[in-house]
């Protein structure tokens, strides 16, 4: 089939314009104070019609919290010539996170600016880059007049940033995927494009509350310092967990499980009061081979010891456990085809990795569908002054175009 690298290159200016205009439209979930993806979906639909795509489906997930009454999911289909081959899916998301503190932005997050080979704005990398790249790869294929052997499915989904209930999880319930499908979720990657994510760590989050007895700081013997008990607990629990669960897996960076204290709530407003209650949080990213229930029991056992030492009571709320689904096999068809495309187009020898963060590929893996995560980026998701490199946008589109042909 015709090499589509130059046709994609010829679409560079159009790609930049599309991404710029799309990212002027807020697409924030109601959970984060927004009105969903409807307006952005409308813009994309208009562009798809202009580009000449014929097979477009909008799958609506009902959501009474947004003005449209539903969250839209777009699926574009380019039929293949061989119906016996399973389709290839490239699935990116339309929604974005809020901009955060505007004082940290050097430009308007919703008026993308191009400078020095980069496009700056909220959502231009996460996930606008891959949405645009996958779309224009399909446009290059459509414009070429060629019919690839395998059916191509390019999807833009809702709700990824807050759980995918109205996006990928909803689509999975519609039974539109099979275990033979080739699935790419381009929502994480590396600066050189050489990493293909095939597995994630398990995730354990804890809200830890220490209950003591408030008193004047000059009379600590009359109270129980909840902050001091919390400090003893967090120092011991982190040290012991790191020591007990020190096994490593070179697929991950870092290659070991992590156990960290993160958010800390305020306790008393003045310096001369011993706090009677203290609240902090832990975030643990754990290798898939470890037992989360066992780890949680270790944490509770340490809490009991600290209670005996200090007289405080330690409780846990909002315990969240997400067990890592089985990894996508390193020799699965989608891994091999993505490696082939990267080698042929850019000369990149790509290998599988694991990550500590969570992606919506995990939803596929939980259902037994092998999915991979890949893109080329500088890992700026959710940060102020988010940008995408124009070269990454165009070069990733060339990879997707080649992938559609394999």
Buried (B, 14 or more C-beta within 10 A) or exposed (E): EEBBBEBBBEBBEBBBEBBBEBBBBBBBBBEEEBBBBBBBBEBBBEBBEEBEBEEBEEBBBEBEEBEBEBBBBBBBBBEBEEEEBBBBBBBBBBBBBBBEEEEEBEBBBBEBBBEEEBBBBBBBBBBBBBBBBBBBBBBBBBBBEBEBBBBBBBBBBBBBBBBBBBBBBBBBEEEBBEEEBBBBBBBBBBEEBBBBBBBBBBBBBBBBBBBBBBBEBEEEEEBBBBBBBBBBBBEBBBEBBBEBBEEEBEBBEEEBBBBEBEEEEEBBEEEEBBBBBBBBBBBBBBBBEBEBEEBBEBBEEBBEEBBEEBEBBBEBEEEEBBBBBEBBEBEBBBBEBBBBBBEBBBEBEBEBBBBBBBBBBBBBBBBEBBBBBBBBBBEBBBBBBBBBBBEBBBBBBBBBBBBBBB
